[in-house]
Every structure is written in structure tokens, then in C-alpha cells.
Amino acid sequence: MNQRHPSAGEHRKSAAAPIPTSEPEKPQRLQDKADIAEARAREASPTGAAMSHEEFMAQLEEEDRREAAS
């Protein structure tokens, strides 16, 4: 039985097509890896004040929204 799942979590864009239930974690895992890589890159070269995880994720989400709008 196939069910539709968001492509990369509730805070990311939805999938354009249904994803089989056998693979719902793959898009989330890929997005998580990308978010971790971005966090490590920013940690290695800080450009601003320290922030909490929640603030960081909110900033990433805002950047994703701006990128999607352009």
C-alpha cells in the first residue's frame, strides 16, 4: 500500500509525486544531511552571532522560502 509523504519533512517543500511507503525516510535523510553540512560549514566560518538550533532552522527555512520564490 503506497501513501504520500512529504518529500523532506513538514518544514520543506512537498513532493510533486507520491512516494512509496518503503522509501519515505530517504528524502528526509537527504535533507537532514544537507542541513547538517550547512550547519558545519557555517560553524567552521561563523559570520554572525551564535544562535540556537531553533533559530538556525528558522533561518534555513526562510532562506529556502526566498530561494523558492526567486
N, CA, C, O and CB atoms as a CASP TS submission, in Angstrom:
PFRMAT TS
TARGET T0000
AUTHOR 0000-0000-0000
METHOD Language model
MODEL 1
PARENT N/A
ATOM      1  N   MET     1       0.842  -1.176   0.000  1.00  0.00           N
ATOM      2  CA  MET     1       0.000   0.000   0.000  1.00  0.00           C
ATOM      3  C   MET     1       0.887   1.238   0.000  1.00  0.00           C
ATOM      4  O   MET     1       1.725   1.402   0.887  1.00  0.00           O
ATOM      5  CB  MET     1      -0.958  -0.002   1.216  1.00  0.00           C
ATOM      6  N   ASN     2       0.712   2.094  -0.971  1.00  0.00           N
ATOM      7  CA  ASN     2       1.517   3.301  -1.077  1.00  0.00           C
ATOM      8  C   ASN     2       0.768   4.476  -0.471  1.00  0.00           C
ATOM      9  O   ASN     2      -0.434   4.634  -0.681  1.00  0.00           O
ATOM     10  CB  ASN     2       1.880   3.589  -2.542  1.00  0.00           C
ATOM     11  N   GLN     3       1.481   5.291   0.274  1.00  0.00           N
ATOM     12  CA  GLN     3       0.932   6.503   0.849  1.00  0.00           C
ATOM     13  C   GLN     3       1.815   7.661   0.446  1.00  0.00           C
ATOM     14  O   GLN     3       3.011   7.483   0.211  1.00  0.00           O
ATOM     15  CB  GLN     3       0.816   6.399   2.389  1.00  0.00           C
ATOM     16  N   ARG     4       1.238   8.842   0.364  1.00  0.00           N
ATOM     17  CA  ARG     4       2.005  10.035   0.027  1.00  0.00           C
ATOM     18  C   ARG     4       2.643  10.582   1.288  1.00  0.00           C
ATOM     19  O   ARG     4       1.988  10.688   2.325  1.00  0.00           O
ATOM     20  CB  ARG     4       1.112  11.106  -0.647  1.00  0.00           C
ATOM     21  N   HIS     5       3.928  10.933   1.203  1.00  0.00           N
ATOM     22  CA  HIS     5       4.662  11.525   2.312  1.00  0.00           C
ATOM     23  C   HIS     5       5.328  12.806   1.830  1.00  0.00           C
ATOM     24  O   HIS     5       5.689  12.897   0.656  1.00  0.00           O
ATOM     25  CB  HIS     5       5.713  10.532   2.886  1.00  0.00           C
ATOM     26  N   PRO     6       5.500  13.791   2.694  1.00  0.00           N
ATOM     27  CA  PRO     6       6.239  14.988   2.299  1.00  0.00           C
ATOM     28  C   PRO     6       7.647  14.609   1.862  1.00  0.00           C
ATOM     29  O   PRO     6       8.232  13.666   2.393  1.00  0.00           O
ATOM     30  CB  PRO     6       6.289  16.010   3.456  1.00  0.00           C
ATOM     31  N   SER     7       8.183  15.336   0.907  1.00  0.00           N
ATOM     32  CA  SER     7       9.488  14.983   0.366  1.00  0.00           C
ATOM     33  C   SER     7      10.617  15.194   1.349  1.00  0.00           C
ATOM     34  O   SER     7      11.595  14.448   1.324  1.00  0.00           O
ATOM     35  CB  SER     7       9.755  15.773  -0.865  1.00  0.00           C
ATOM     36  N   ALA     8      10.512  16.183   2.210  1.00  0.00           N
ATOM     37  CA  ALA     8      11.628  16.454   3.112  1.00  0.00           C
ATOM     38  C   ALA     8      11.141  17.018   4.430  1.00  0.00           C
ATOM     39  O   ALA     8      11.729  17.976   4.931  1.00  0.00           O
ATOM     40  CB  ALA     8      12.614  17.416   2.467  1.00  0.00           C
ATOM     41  N   GLY     9      10.125  16.479   4.993  1.00  0.00           N
ATOM     42  CA  GLY     9       9.614  16.950   6.276  1.00  0.00           C
ATOM     43  C   GLY     9       8.579  18.042   6.118  1.00  0.00           C
ATOM     44  O   GLY     9       8.405  18.597   5.032  1.00  0.00           O
ATOM     45  N   GLU    10       7.906  18.344   7.189  1.00  0.00           N
ATOM     46  CA  GLU    10       6.834  19.320   7.136  1.00  0.00           C
ATOM     47  C   GLU    10       7.342  20.723   6.871  1.00  0.00           C
ATOM     48  O   GLU    10       6.589  21.547   6.352  1.00  0.00           O
ATOM     49  CB  GLU    10       6.058  19.296   8.414  1.00  0.00           C
ATOM     50  N   HIS    11       8.579  21.029   7.203  1.00  0.00           N
ATOM     51  CA  HIS    11       9.106  22.371   7.004  1.00  0.00           C
ATOM     52  C   HIS    11       9.745  22.565   5.639  1.00  0.00           C
ATOM     53  O   HIS    11      10.324  23.617   5.369  1.00  0.00           O
ATOM     54  CB  HIS    11      10.105  22.683   8.070  1.00  0.00           C
ATOM     55  N   ARG    12       9.646  21.573   4.788  1.00  0.00           N
ATOM     56  CA  ARG    12      10.214  21.658   3.448  1.00  0.00           C
ATOM     57  C   ARG    12       9.120  21.537   2.400  1.00  0.00           C
ATOM     58  O   ARG    12       7.957  21.320   2.737  1.00  0.00           O
ATOM     59  CB  ARG    12      11.274  20.572   3.240  1.00  0.00           C
ATOM     60  N   LYS    13       9.484  21.675   1.133  1.00  0.00           N
ATOM     61  CA  LYS    13       8.543  21.568   0.037  1.00  0.00           C
ATOM     62  C   LYS    13       7.957  20.162  -0.028  1.00  0.00           C
ATOM     63  O   LYS    13       8.630  19.188   0.311  1.00  0.00           O
ATOM     64  CB  LYS    13       9.218  21.930  -1.285  1.00  0.00           C
ATOM     65  N   SER    14       6.705  20.057  -0.465  1.00  0.00           N
ATOM     66  CA  SER    14       6.057  18.760  -0.631  1.00  0.00           C
ATOM     67  C   SER    14       6.525  18.114  -1.929  1.00  0.00           C
ATOM     68  O   SER    14       6.959  18.794  -2.858  1.00  0.00           O
ATOM     69  CB  SER    14       4.518  18.909  -0.622  1.00  0.00           C
ATOM     70  N   ALA    15       6.431  16.816  -1.972  1.00  0.00           N
ATOM     71  CA  ALA    15       6.796  16.070  -3.172  1.00  0.00           C
ATOM     72  C   ALA    15       5.808  16.363  -4.285  1.00  0.00           C
ATOM     73  O   ALA    15       4.632  16.618  -4.029  1.00  0.00           O
ATOM     74  CB  ALA    15       6.848  14.561  -2.885  1.00  0.00           C
ATOM     75  N   ALA    16       6.280  16.327  -5.506  1.00  0.00           N
ATOM     76  CA  ALA    16       5.409  16.535  -6.649  1.00  0.00           C
ATOM     77  C   ALA    16       4.666  15.259  -7.000  1.00  0.00           C
ATOM     78  O   ALA    16       3.646  15.305  -7.688  1.00  0.00           O
ATOM     79  CB  ALA    16       6.208  17.025  -7.848  1.00  0.00           C
ATOM     80  N   ALA    17       5.163  14.122  -6.536  1.00  0.00           N
ATOM     81  CA  ALA    17       4.546  12.830  -6.818  1.00  0.00           C
ATOM     82  C   ALA    17       4.530  11.995  -5.544  1.00  0.00           C
ATOM     83  O   ALA    17       5.359  12.204  -4.658  1.00  0.00           O
ATOM     84  CB  ALA    17       5.299  12.088  -7.955  1.00  0.00           C
ATOM     85  N   PRO    18       3.605  11.058  -5.443  1.00  0.00           N
ATOM     86  CA  PRO    18       3.569  10.191  -4.256  1.00  0.00           C
ATOM     87  C   PRO    18       4.877   9.405  -4.117  1.00  0.00           C
ATOM     88  O   PRO    18       5.502   9.029  -5.108  1.00  0.00           O
ATOM     89  CB  PRO    18       2.368   9.215  -4.335  1.00  0.00           C
ATOM     90  N   ILE    19       5.267   9.172  -2.889  1.00  0.00           N
ATOM     91  CA  ILE    19       6.477   8.406  -2.591  1.00  0.00           C
ATOM     92  C   ILE    19       6.033   7.113  -1.931  1.00  0.00           C
ATOM     93  O   ILE    19       5.264   7.154  -0.970  1.00  0.00           O
ATOM     94  CB  ILE    19       7.475   9.212  -1.668  1.00  0.00           C
ATOM     95  N   PRO    20       6.494   5.961  -2.417  1.00  0.00           N
ATOM     96  CA  PRO    20       6.099   4.698  -1.786  1.00  0.00           C
ATOM     97  C   PRO    20       6.485   4.679  -0.308  1.00  0.00           C
ATOM     98  O   PRO    20       7.496   5.266   0.080  1.00  0.00           O
ATOM     99  CB  PRO    20       6.746   3.508  -2.515  1.00  0.00           C
ATOM    100  N   THR    21       5.686   4.010   0.510  1.00  0.00           N
ATOM    101  CA  THR    21       5.955   3.969   1.945  1.00  0.00           C
ATOM    102  C   THR    21       7.262   3.268   2.253  1.00  0.00           C
ATOM    103  O   THR    21       7.797   3.441   3.348  1.00  0.00           O
ATOM    104  CB  THR    21       4.822   3.279   2.672  1.00  0.00           C
ATOM    105  N   SER    22       7.792   2.493   1.341  1.00  0.00           N
ATOM    106  CA  SER    22       9.067   1.830   1.573  1.00  0.00           C
ATOM    107  C   SER    22      10.239   2.804   1.527  1.00  0.00           C
ATOM    108  O   SER    22      11.342   2.460   1.951  1.00  0.00           O
ATOM    109  CB  SER    22       9.272   0.735   0.553  1.00  0.00           C
ATOM    110  N   GLU    23      10.015   4.027   1.015  1.00  0.00           N
ATOM    111  CA  GLU    23      11.095   4.995   0.867  1.00  0.00           C
ATOM    112  C   GLU    23      10.827   6.356   1.514  1.00  0.00           C
ATOM    113  O   GLU    23      11.482   7.321   1.120  1.00  0.00           O
ATOM    114  CB  GLU    23      11.372   5.194  -0.575  1.00  0.00           C
ATOM    115  N   PRO    24       9.914   6.505   2.475  1.00  0.00           N
ATOM    116  CA  PRO    24       9.605   7.857   2.962  1.00  0.00           C
ATOM    117  C   PRO    24      10.752   8.504   3.700  1.00  0.00           C
ATOM    118  O   PRO    24      10.844   9.731   3.730  1.00  0.00           O
ATOM    119  CB  PRO    24       8.412   7.817   3.859  1.00  0.00           C
ATOM    120  N   GLU    25      11.631   7.717   4.298  1.00  0.00           N
ATOM    121  CA  GLU    25      12.715   8.312   5.069  1.00  0.00           C
ATOM    122  C   GLU    25      13.860   8.794   4.187  1.00  0.00           C
ATOM    123  O   GLU    25      14.663   9.609   4.642  1.00  0.00           O
ATOM    124  CB  GLU    25      13.234   7.317   6.075  1.00  0.00           C
ATOM    125  N   LYS    26      13.968   8.337   2.972  1.00  0.00           N
ATOM    126  CA  LYS    26      15.090   8.725   2.118  1.00  0.00           C
ATOM    127  C   LYS    26      15.132  10.235   1.838  1.00  0.00           C
ATOM    128  O   LYS    26      16.182  10.843   2.045  1.00  0.00           O
ATOM    129  CB  LYS    26      15.017   7.966   0.806  1.00  0.00           C
ATOM    130  N   PRO    27      14.048  10.866   1.381  1.00  0.00           N
ATOM    131  CA  PRO    27      14.110  12.322   1.159  1.00  0.00           C
ATOM    132  C   PRO    27      14.419  13.096   2.447  1.00  0.00           C
ATOM    133  O   PRO    27      15.170  14.071   2.418  1.00  0.00           O
ATOM    134  CB  PRO    27      12.786  12.816   0.571  1.00  0.00           C
ATOM    135  N   GLN    28      13.846  12.667   3.567  1.00  0.00           N
ATOM    136  CA  GLN    28      14.118  13.340   4.839  1.00  0.00           C
ATOM    137  C   GLN    28      15.580  13.186   5.209  1.00  0.00           C
ATOM    138  O   GLN    28      16.214  14.140   5.660  1.00  0.00           O
ATOM    139  CB  GLN    28      13.223  12.780   5.960  1.00  0.00           C
ATOM    140  N   ARG    29      16.117  11.996   5.021  1.00  0.00           N
ATOM    141  CA  ARG    29      17.521  11.744   5.333  1.00  0.00           C
ATOM    142  C   ARG    29      18.432  12.613   4.467  1.00  0.00           C
ATOM    143  O   ARG    29      19.429  13.145   4.956  1.00  0.00           O
ATOM    144  CB  ARG    29      17.856  10.258   5.133  1.00  0.00           C
ATOM    145  N   LEU    30      18.096  12.757   3.188  1.00  0.00           N
ATOM    146  CA  LEU    30      18.889  13.601   2.297  1.00  0.00           C
ATOM    147  C   LEU    30      18.836  15.068   2.732  1.00  0.00           C
ATOM    148  O   LEU    30      19.856  15.757   2.736  1.00  0.00           O
ATOM    149  CB  LEU    30      18.392  13.460   0.851  1.00  0.00           C
ATOM    150  N   GLN    31      17.647  15.536   3.096  1.00  0.00           N
ATOM    151  CA  GLN    31      17.520  16.925   3.565  1.00  0.00           C
ATOM    152  C   GLN    31      18.272  17.120   4.865  1.00  0.00           C
ATOM    153  O   GLN    31      18.928  18.143   5.061  1.00  0.00           O
ATOM    154  CB  GLN    31      16.042  17.306   3.751  1.00  0.00           C
ATOM    155  N   ASP    32      18.179  16.140   5.757  1.00  0.00           N
ATOM    156  CA  ASP    32      18.919  16.228   7.025  1.00  0.00           C
ATOM    157  C   ASP    32      20.416  16.316   6.780  1.00  0.00           C
ATOM    158  O   ASP    32      21.106  17.109   7.420  1.00  0.00           O
ATOM    159  CB  ASP    32      18.606  15.019   7.917  1.00  0.00           C
ATOM    160  N   LYS    33      20.925  15.502   5.851  1.00  0.00           N
ATOM    161  CA  LYS    33      22.359  15.545   5.533  1.00  0.00           C
ATOM    162  C   LYS    33      22.755  16.914   4.986  1.00  0.00           C
ATOM    163  O   LYS    33      23.812  17.441   5.332  1.00  0.00           O
ATOM    164  CB  LYS    33      22.720  14.445   4.515  1.00  0.00           C
ATOM    165  N   ALA    34      21.909  17.490   4.134  1.00  0.00           N
ATOM    166  CA  ALA    34      22.188  18.816   3.585  1.00  0.00           C
ATOM    167  C   ALA    34      22.177  19.870   4.688  1.00  0.00           C
ATOM    168  O   ALA    34      23.033  20.755   4.708  1.00  0.00           O
ATOM    169  CB  ALA    34      21.163  19.175   2.498  1.00  0.00           C
ATOM    170  N   ASP    35      21.210  19.782   5.607  1.00  0.00           N
ATOM    171  CA  ASP    35      21.139  20.735   6.717  1.00  0.00           C
ATOM    172  C   ASP    35      22.348  20.608   7.633  1.00  0.00           C
ATOM    173  O   ASP    35      22.880  21.615   8.100  1.00  0.00           O
ATOM    174  CB  ASP    35      19.855  20.523   7.519  1.00  0.00           C
ATOM    175  N   ILE    36      22.790  19.371   7.895  1.00  0.00           N
ATOM    176  CA  ILE    36      23.969  19.151   8.741  1.00  0.00           C
ATOM    177  C   ILE    36      25.212  19.712   8.073  1.00  0.00           C
ATOM    178  O   ILE    36      26.034  20.349   8.731  1.00  0.00           O
ATOM    179  CB  ILE    36      24.158  17.651   9.039  1.00  0.00           C
ATOM    180  N   ALA    37      25.359  19.484   6.780  1.00  0.00           N
ATOM    181  CA  ALA    37      26.516  20.018   6.053  1.00  0.00           C
ATOM    182  C   ALA    37      26.530  21.545   6.102  1.00  0.00           C
ATOM    183  O   ALA    37      27.582  22.157   6.287  1.00  0.00           O
ATOM    184  CB  ALA    37      26.504  19.535   4.587  1.00  0.00           C
ATOM    185  N   GLU    38      25.354  22.153   5.936  1.00  0.00           N
ATOM    186  CA  GLU    38      25.258  23.623   6.005  1.00  0.00           C
ATOM    187  C   GLU    38      25.616  24.115   7.399  1.00  0.00           C
ATOM    188  O   GLU    38      26.325  25.112   7.541  1.00  0.00           O
ATOM    189  CB  GLU    38      23.835  24.100   5.624  1.00  0.00           C
ATOM    190  N   ALA    39      25.136  23.432   8.422  1.00  0.00           N
ATOM    191  CA  ALA    39      25.447  23.832   9.800  1.00  0.00           C
ATOM    192  C   ALA    39      26.943  23.737  10.066  1.00  0.00           C
ATOM    193  O   ALA    39      27.525  24.627  10.686  1.00  0.00           O
ATOM    194  CB  ALA    39      24.675  22.957  10.805  1.00  0.00           C
ATOM    195  N   ARG    40      27.561  22.669   9.604  1.00  0.00           N
ATOM    196  CA  ARG    40      29.015  22.507   9.810  1.00  0.00           C
ATOM    197  C   ARG    40      29.805  23.572   9.065  1.00  0.00           C
ATOM    198  O   ARG    40      30.789  24.101   9.585  1.00  0.00           O
ATOM    199  CB  ARG    40      29.471  21.112   9.352  1.00  0.00           C
ATOM    200  N   ALA    41      29.378  23.885   7.856  1.00  0.00           N
ATOM    201  CA  ALA    41      30.071  24.925   7.083  1.00  0.00           C
ATOM    202  C   ALA    41      29.959  26.277   7.777  1.00  0.00           C
ATOM    203  O   ALA    41      30.933  27.026   7.848  1.00  0.00           O
ATOM    204  CB  ALA    41      29.496  25.015   5.656  1.00  0.00           C
ATOM    205  N   ARG    42      28.772  26.586   8.287  1.00  0.00           N
ATOM    206  CA  ARG    42      28.583  27.862   8.978  1.00  0.00           C
ATOM    207  C   ARG    42      29.325  27.889  10.309  1.00  0.00           C
ATOM    208  O   ARG    42      29.816  28.937  10.727  1.00  0.00           O
ATOM    209  CB  ARG    42      27.096  28.127   9.205  1.00  0.00           C
ATOM    210  N   GLU    43      29.407  26.741  10.974  1.00  0.00           N
ATOM    211  CA  GLU    43      30.132  26.674  12.242  1.00  0.00           C
ATOM    212  C   GLU    43      31.631  26.871  12.015  1.00  0.00           C
ATOM    213  O   GLU    43      32.311  27.497  12.828  1.00  0.00           O
ATOM    214  CB  GLU    43      29.870  25.326  12.942  1.00  0.00           C
ATOM    215  N   ALA    44      32.140  26.329  10.899  1.00  0.00           N
ATOM    216  CA  ALA    44      33.565  26.445  10.588  1.00  0.00           C
ATOM    217  C   ALA    44      33.951  27.877  10.223  1.00  0.00           C
ATOM    218  O   ALA    44      35.087  28.291  10.454  1.00  0.00           O
ATOM    219  CB  ALA    44      33.930  25.504   9.446  1.00  0.00           C
ATOM    220  N   SER    45      33.020  28.626   9.659  1.00  0.00           N
ATOM    221  CA  SER    45      33.276  30.009   9.246  1.00  0.00           C
ATOM    222  C   SER    45      32.146  30.903   9.726  1.00  0.00           C
ATOM    223  O   SER    45      31.348  31.373   8.916  1.00  0.00           O
ATOM    224  CB  SER    45      33.430  30.112   7.709  1.00  0.00           C
ATOM    225  N   PRO    46      32.064  31.144  11.024  1.00  0.00           N
ATOM    226  CA  PRO    46      30.957  31.957  11.543  1.00  0.00           C
ATOM    227  C   PRO    46      30.990  33.377  10.984  1.00  0.00           C
ATOM    228  O   PRO    46      32.050  33.985  10.840  1.00  0.00           O
ATOM    229  CB  PRO    46      31.005  32.001  13.071  1.00  0.00           C
ATOM    230  N   THR    47      29.806  33.885  10.675  1.00  0.00           N
ATOM    231  CA  THR    47      29.705  35.246  10.130  1.00  0.00           C
ATOM    232  C   THR    47      28.811  36.132  10.978  1.00  0.00           C
ATOM    233  O   THR    47      28.550  37.280  10.617  1.00  0.00           O
ATOM    234  CB  THR    47      29.177  35.207   8.706  1.00  0.00           C
ATOM    235  N   GLY    48      28.347  35.617  12.084  1.00  0.00           N
ATOM    236  CA  GLY    48      27.453  36.408  12.924  1.00  0.00           C
ATOM    237  C   GLY    48      27.435  35.865  14.337  1.00  0.00           C
ATOM    238  O   GLY    48      28.280  35.058  14.726  1.00  0.00           O
ATOM    239  N   ALA    49      26.470  36.318  15.086  1.00  0.00           N
ATOM    240  CA  ALA    49      26.335  35.902  16.479  1.00  0.00           C
ATOM    241  C   ALA    49      25.892  34.444  16.564  1.00  0.00           C
ATOM    242  O   ALA    49      25.271  33.916  15.641  1.00  0.00           O
ATOM    243  CB  ALA    49      25.334  36.807  17.216  1.00  0.00           C
ATOM    244  N   ALA    50      26.219  33.802  17.683  1.00  0.00           N
ATOM    245  CA  ALA    50      25.771  32.436  17.925  1.00  0.00           C
ATOM    246  C   ALA    50      24.253  32.405  18.010  1.00  0.00           C
ATOM    247  O   ALA    50      23.628  33.383  18.419  1.00  0.00           O
ATOM    248  CB  ALA    50      26.401  31.869  19.217  1.00  0.00           C
ATOM    249  N   MET    51      23.656  31.266  17.618  1.00  0.00           N
ATOM    250  CA  MET    51      22.206  31.139  17.679  1.00  0.00           C
ATOM    251  C   MET    51      21.832  29.718  18.079  1.00  0.00           C
ATOM    252  O   MET    51      22.624  28.785  17.941  1.00  0.00           O
ATOM    253  CB  MET    51      21.564  31.510  16.324  1.00  0.00           C
ATOM    254  N   SER    52      20.611  29.577  18.575  1.00  0.00           N
ATOM    255  CA  SER    52      20.116  28.265  18.974  1.00  0.00           C
ATOM    256  C   SER    52      19.793  27.434  17.732  1.00  0.00           C
ATOM    257  O   SER    52      19.734  27.954  16.618  1.00  0.00           O
ATOM    258  CB  SER    52      18.866  28.403  19.879  1.00  0.00           C
ATOM    259  N   HIS    53      19.589  26.153  17.943  1.00  0.00           N
ATOM    260  CA  HIS    53      19.209  25.266  16.847  1.00  0.00           C
ATOM    261  C   HIS    53      17.903  25.736  16.211  1.00  0.00           C
ATOM    262  O   HIS    53      17.771  25.745  14.987  1.00  0.00           O
ATOM    263  CB  HIS    53      19.071  23.816  17.348  1.00  0.00           C
ATOM    264  N   GLU    54      16.946  26.122  17.040  1.00  0.00           N
ATOM    265  CA  GLU    54      15.656  26.578  16.529  1.00  0.00           C
ATOM    266  C   GLU    54      15.814  27.830  15.676  1.00  0.00           C
ATOM    267  O   GLU    54      15.184  27.951  14.625  1.00  0.00           O
ATOM    268  CB  GLU    54      14.691  26.850  17.684  1.00  0.00           C
ATOM    269  N   GLU    55      16.655  28.762  16.123  1.00  0.00           N
ATOM    270  CA  GLU    55      16.898  29.975  15.336  1.00  0.00           C
ATOM    271  C   GLU    55      17.578  29.625  14.010  1.00  0.00           C
ATOM    272  O   GLU    55      17.244  30.184  12.965  1.00  0.00           O
ATOM    273  CB  GLU    55      17.767  30.977  16.134  1.00  0.00           C
ATOM    274  N   PHE    56      18.528  28.700  14.064  1.00  0.00           N
ATOM    275  CA  PHE    56      19.239  28.288  12.855  1.00  0.00           C
ATOM    276  C   PHE    56      18.273  27.656  11.852  1.00  0.00           C
ATOM    277  O   PHE    56      18.303  27.981  10.665  1.00  0.00           O
ATOM    278  CB  PHE    56      20.370  27.299  13.205  1.00  0.00           C
ATOM    279  N   MET    57      17.411  26.745  12.338  1.00  0.00           N
ATOM    280  CA  MET    57      16.460  26.092  11.441  1.00  0.00           C
ATOM    281  C   MET    57      15.477  27.104  10.855  1.00  0.00           C
ATOM    282  O   MET    57      15.114  27.002   9.683  1.00  0.00           O
ATOM    283  CB  MET    57      15.699  24.984  12.185  1.00  0.00           C
ATOM    284  N   ALA    58      15.048  28.064  11.642  1.00  0.00           N
ATOM    285  CA  ALA    58      14.157  29.107  11.137  1.00  0.00           C
ATOM    286  C   ALA    58      14.850  29.916  10.045  1.00  0.00           C
ATOM    287  O   ALA    58      14.231  30.275   9.044  1.00  0.00           O
ATOM    288  CB  ALA    58      13.701  30.034  12.282  1.00  0.00           C
ATOM    289  N   GLN    59      16.135  30.200  10.241  1.00  0.00           N
ATOM    290  CA  GLN    59      16.894  30.931   9.235  1.00  0.00           C
ATOM    291  C   GLN    59      17.008  30.109   7.950  1.00  0.00           C
ATOM    292  O   GLN    59      16.837  30.653   6.859  1.00  0.00           O
ATOM    293  CB  GLN    59      18.294  31.289   9.771  1.00  0.00           C
ATOM    294  N   LEU    60      17.293  28.810   8.060  1.00  0.00           N
ATOM    295  CA  LEU    60      17.365  27.954   6.873  1.00  0.00           C
ATOM    296  C   LEU    60      16.031  27.917   6.140  1.00  0.00           C
ATOM    297  O   LEU    60      15.991  27.993   4.912  1.00  0.00           O
ATOM    298  CB  LEU    60      17.786  26.535   7.262  1.00  0.00           C
ATOM    299  N   GLU    61      14.948  27.801   6.884  1.00  0.00           N
ATOM    300  CA  GLU    61      13.621  27.761   6.269  1.00  0.00           C
ATOM    301  C   GLU    61      13.324  29.058   5.525  1.00  0.00           C
ATOM    302  O   GLU    61      12.773  29.032   4.424  1.00  0.00           O
ATOM    303  CB  GLU    61      12.545  27.508   7.333  1.00  0.00           C
ATOM    304  N   GLU    62      13.687  30.189   6.121  1.00  0.00           N
ATOM    305  CA  GLU    62      13.473  31.483   5.457  1.00  0.00           C
ATOM    306  C   GLU    62      14.305  31.573   4.178  1.00  0.00           C
ATOM    307  O   GLU    62      13.821  32.063   3.158  1.00  0.00           O
ATOM    308  CB  GLU    62      13.831  32.650   6.409  1.00  0.00           C
ATOM    309  N   GLU    63      15.540  31.108   4.228  1.00  0.00           N
ATOM    310  CA  GLU    63      16.382  31.106   3.032  1.00  0.00           C
ATOM    311  C   GLU    63      15.788  30.203   1.954  1.00  0.00           C
ATOM    312  O   GLU    63      15.806  30.549   0.773  1.00  0.00           O
ATOM    313  CB  GLU    63      17.809  30.651   3.378  1.00  0.00           C
ATOM    314  N   ASP    64      15.263  29.046   2.360  1.00  0.00           N
ATOM    315  CA  ASP    64      14.609  28.142   1.395  1.00  0.00           C
ATOM    316  C   ASP    64      13.403  28.814   0.758  1.00  0.00           C
ATOM    317  O   ASP    64      13.189  28.681  -0.447  1.00  0.00           O
ATOM    318  CB  ASP    64      14.176  26.829   2.083  1.00  0.00           C
ATOM    319  N   ARG    65      12.598  29.548   1.560  1.00  0.00           N
ATOM    320  CA  ARG    65      11.424  30.246   1.018  1.00  0.00           C
ATOM    321  C   ARG    65      11.845  31.318   0.017  1.00  0.00           C
ATOM    322  O   ARG    65      11.245  31.451  -1.050  1.00  0.00           O
ATOM    323  CB  ARG    65      10.599  30.882   2.156  1.00  0.00           C
ATOM    324  N   ARG    66      12.873  32.074   0.367  1.00  0.00           N
ATOM    325  CA  ARG    66      13.349  33.123  -0.557  1.00  0.00           C
ATOM    326  C   ARG    66      13.866  32.517  -1.853  1.00  0.00           C
ATOM    327  O   ARG    66      13.602  33.035  -2.938  1.00  0.00           O
ATOM    328  CB  ARG    66      14.458  33.965   0.104  1.00  0.00           C
ATOM    329  N   GLU    67      14.604  31.416  -1.734  1.00  0.00           N
ATOM    330  CA  GLU    67      15.152  30.743  -2.921  1.00  0.00           C
ATOM    331  C   GLU    67      14.032  30.209  -3.801  1.00  0.00           C
ATOM    332  O   GLU    67      14.096  30.317  -5.026  1.00  0.00           O
ATOM    333  CB  GLU    67      16.095  29.594  -2.509  1.00  0.00           C
ATOM    334  N   ALA    68      13.005  29.632  -3.182  1.00  0.00           N
ATOM    335  CA  ALA    68      11.876  29.086  -3.938  1.00  0.00           C
ATOM    336  C   ALA    68      11.093  30.197  -4.642  1.00  0.00           C
ATOM    337  O   ALA    68      10.536  29.979  -5.718  1.00  0.00           O
ATOM    338  CB  ALA    68      10.945  28.294  -3.007  1.00  0.00           C
ATOM    339  N   ALA    69      11.051  31.374  -4.041  1.00  0.00           N
ATOM    340  CA  ALA    69      10.292  32.492  -4.612  1.00  0.00           C
ATOM    341  C   ALA    69      11.036  33.143  -5.781  1.00  0.00           C
ATOM    342  O   ALA    69      10.427  33.831  -6.600  1.00  0.00           O
ATOM    343  CB  ALA    69      10.002  33.540  -3.533  1.00  0.00           C
ATOM    344  N   SER    70      12.337  32.928  -5.855  1.00  0.00           N
ATOM    345  CA  SER    70      13.094  33.591  -6.940  1.00  0.00           C
ATOM    346  C   SER    70      13.215  32.746  -8.167  1.00  0.00           C
ATOM    347  O   SER    70      13.819  33.169  -9.152  1.00  0.00           O
ATOM    348  CB  SER    70      14.468  33.961  -6.474  1.00  0.00           C
TER
END
